[in-house]
Amino acid sequence: MKMSASCQADGQPLLELKGVTKVYGTGQAAVQALRGVDLCIREGEFVAVMGPSGSGKSTCMNILGCLDTATVGTYTFKSLEVGKLTRNQRARLRRFYLGFVFQGFNLLNRTSALENVELPLIYRGVPAHERRSHALRALETVGLSGWESHSPGELSGGQQQRVAIARAIVTKPAVLFADEPTGNLDTARSCEIMDLLTGLNRDQGVTVVVVTHEQDMAAYARRIVRFLDGIVASDEPNAGEN
């Protein structure tokens, strides 16, 4: 594998996997989802992670997002070895440093857009007046000023995903992870969401990692990492970046 320009750069990676293997199950039922993955992501990057179903890309995302742990190998976040953390410490890391956007939006149906966006701040213990101020600002960032009181059922799919992105960025995370964020959207809405993620990366310096199987969506990233059979098959700058 050719090393990416990012991994050759000077400075400390924000996220780094070294020799990471992930095995699910035991004995004859054991499945090796990752097989010795090395990967580093630096602050301010916009990385697309691609690969066919079963290639290991989602497993890699789950480990980077502290939703799962490696069987073998090390994962460091800002020089902190994540594998040595307790479950509660990993949860705290997620709460204070990571933001997540999923294909299915994962919004609370009977709750307004504003209340959905406030939710991560409630977990942090932020006072109510501060939560509202931060949530309003996040909704404005994603172009949803005036939609604060609407429930998910009153919003289009693209608007729901914008609420999900606002919820992910309201805590000002170090990294925004997006797992197939356009999977439930049509082409026009998909491009709007990717333009929004690109703007967050370019204008606010948010580090963005997107898992996608769509080449058109990956084209928005500045770097594309391709998984195949549990390994990094290629890791290259995106020469055709939009």
N, C-alpha and C positions, 0 to 999 in steps of 0.2 A: 504494500500500500504506500502510495506517495503521501508524505506528511503534508498537512495543510499549511498555508502561510501563517494561519493563526497560531498553530502549535509551535511554529518556529520563532514566533515573535518573542521579544524580551518581555519580562514582567511575569507576575504571578497569575496563573489562570484563576478565574472565578469558580469554575466547576471543573473537576478533573477525575476521570476514571482511569485506573491503572490495573490491567490484567483482570478485569471484572468478568466473572462467570456467574451465571444464575441457573440453578437447577431446581425444578419443581418435581415433587414426588420422590420416592425412593425405590431402590431395587430395579426390577424390570419395568416398573411404571415411571421411572425417572425420565424427565424431559429436560434437555439442556437448552434453555432459551437464549443464553448469551455464552460465548466461548472465548474468553480472554480479550475483552474489549478495552482498548485504550482510546480515550477521547478527552480533549480539553476545550473549554469554551471560555472566552475572555469577556470582560465587562464591555458592554455596548455592542456586542455582536448580534446579528440576526441570522439564526441557523435553522435550516429546514432539515428534518430527519425523515428520510424516505425508505421504502422497502416494501416488498410484498407481504401479504398476511403471513404471520408466523416467522418473520425475519428477525424479530427481536427489538424492533424500533419502539414499541409500546412498553416493553419490559425495561428498556434503557431509560425511557422517559419516567417511568414509575420510580426507578432507583434515583435518578437525578432529582426528582421531586420529593424524595423522602417518603414516598408512598409504599416502597418496598426496599429490601436490603439485598446486597450482594451475597452470594454463597461463598465466593472466593474473590480476592482482590480488594482494592481500596477505592473509596470515593471521598474526595476532599472538597469542601465548600469553603471558600475564603481561608484556605490552609487548615480548616478544621476537619479532622477525620470523622466522617459521619458514621461509619460502622462502629465506632466506639461509644456512640451516644445511646442513651436509654430511649425507650419508646416515647416517653414524655418529653425528652430533650429534642427528639426529632420532630415531634408535634409542635413544639415551641419554635423550632427553626422554620417549619412551614408557615406558621402563623405570622411570623415577623419578617420573613425574608422572601417568601415565594408567593406567586400568584398563579391561579389555574383557570383555564378556559377549556370547556369540554364540548364535544359534538352535540350533546343533548341539552345544553344550556344549564340544566340543574338549578333552575330558579324555583322559589317557593310560590306555588300557583295562586294562593289566596292572599298574597302579600304584594304591596305596591313596588314599583321599580325602585323608589327611594329606600324603602325598607329592605329590599333585597341587597342593595348596595351597602347599606349600613351594617349588614350582618357580620362581616369580618371584624369590624370595629367594636361590635358588642363583645366578641370573644376576647378582644384586647383590653376591654374595660374602659374604653374611651367614653367620656361623658356625653350625654344625649345631644347637647347643643353643638359640640364639636363633631359628633358623628354626622349630624344633618349637614353641617357646613362642608365637610369633606365629601359626603355623598353627592351633594348638589354639584360640587366642582367636578367630580368624576363623571357624572352624567353629562355635564356641559362638555367635557373633553371628548366624549364619544358621540356628541351631536344629539343629545336627547333632552335638552332643556325644554320644559313645558310638558314632558311626559312623566314627570315624577310620580304622579298619583295613579298611573295606569297599572293594572295587574298584567302578568304575562299573557293571560288570555285575550287581552285587549291590544296586544302588540303583534306585529308581524314577526316572522322568524328572524329576519335580519335585526329588527329592533331588540328582540329578546337576547340575541347574541351580543349586541352592544351593551345591554344591561349587564350581561355576564362579564364582559370585558371591564366595564366600570367597576363592578364588584371586585375583580381581580387586581385592579390598579389603585383602588381607593387607599390601600395600605402602603402605597409606594414601594412595591417589592423590588428586591435586587434582580430577580429573574421572573419573567412571565412565561409560563408553559402553556401552550395551546395544543390540545390533542384533537386533531381533525376538526378544527373550529368551523370549517365550511361544509362539513359532511352532510348537513341537513338543509343546505341553502341552494338556491338556484345560482346560475353563473353571475348574474348582475349583483346579487346580494353578497356572494362570495368575494367578488372583487372589492366591494365596499369594505368588507371586514378586513381583507388583506391590506387595503390602503390604510385603514385605521391602525393596524398593527405596525405597518411600515412607518407611519407618522409618529407613533409612540416611540419607536426605536430611533428614528432620525431626530426628532425635535426634543424629546425628553431623555434620550439616552438609555431607555429601558432595554435591558438584555432580553431578547425574545428567542424562544426555542419552539418551533412548530413541527409537530408530527403530521405528515400528510402523505397520501398516496397519489395526489394529483400534481402532475408536473406543472400545470399552469399556476397553481398556488405556490409551489416551491420556488417558482421563478422570481417571486418577490424577495426572497432571502438573499443575503450576501454570500452565503456559504451553504453547500448542500452535502450532507453526510448520508451515504446510502448503506443500508444494512442488508445482508443476505446470509441466511442460515446461521444467525447468531453472531456474526462478525461484522466489522466495518469494512465493507467492500471498497468504498472510495470516500474520500474526504477532500473536497476541492472548493476553491472560491467559485462563485457563480458568475461566469463570464457574461451570461445573458440577463443579468439582474435588471428588473423593471425600473 
